[in-house]
Amino acid sequence: MLCAVGDLIEDIVVQLHGEINRDTDTPAAITRRRGGSAANVAYFAAKLTGRSRFVGCVGDDPLGDSLVAQLSRHGVDVRGERHGRTGSIVVVATTDGNRTMLTDRGSATELRAFDPAWLEGVQVLHVPLYSFSHEPLRASARSAVRAARTNGATVSVDLSSTALIEHLGAQAVQALLDDLAPDVLFCTRSEADAVGVQPNRRFSARHVVVKDGARPIRVLTSDGVELGFEVDAVAEVVDATGAGDAFAAGFLTSLAHGDALADCVERGRTLAARVVMLPGATLETQ
């Protein structure tokens, strides 16, 4: 089973029908979805395998109740803490499929402790870089990684955001990755460039997966080989929100199953291609 540690928040997806008209109305379609990078990965993993686990701090409010219930309905076992206010992200998706995120994480960074019992039955622990942005979540995420290592679980980290890397500082992120030594490291090309990922600078990861939009996916392996995998074109990109999380879930669940590297990449990109055709990080049309 896969377990993801981090945010469960609300995504408010704003799909623009054209350019923003300043100081007046702009036509748009607005959809509210369950979001948060870690929660998204747990959701997609459960859709693929029937079950997964999410660990985080969720606000003790009606919005938090609703988001937890949504995850649970899809086979995600939600653990962690409930206090404070549930966060939200406004995702503005332009007509070319690009997106801008306005973030209010609420109490999502307030996970005060990590219980090793939350890793019972877990083969893969996934932690986005977002989970190392603030205390006390940062310390809890580190505890989760240590517990996963003790249990022999695979550890995965996603670099998440160039803005976050800039906020934390590239050297601090490099030191964090050296300390965590993840088995799998996910990043976009811009994130890889921001922290200096190279074939000989993999931060001890067995696999570094570098995504680059419609260009080939690169995988840097522990034996020094760099592999390339083509990305099939998607007819209509509606919203890229959650595509990277879907890719991570597909790749990791396939890896845990013992599949070949090419099959892990294929499962990840196939799932991501489905997600970008819908608003929000979901496989549901409603």
PyMOL commands that set and color helices and strands:
alter all, ss='L'
color gray80, all
select helices_A, chain A and resi 37-49+62-73+116-119+129-132+137-151+162-168+170-180+189-195+243-256+261-275
alter helices_A, ss='H'
color red, helices_A
select strands_A, chain A and resi 2-5+9-16+28-35+52-58+76-82+86-93+99-106+124-128+154-158+184-188+207-212+215-221+226-229
alter strands_A, ss='S'
color yellow, strands_A
deselect
rebuild
show_as cartoon
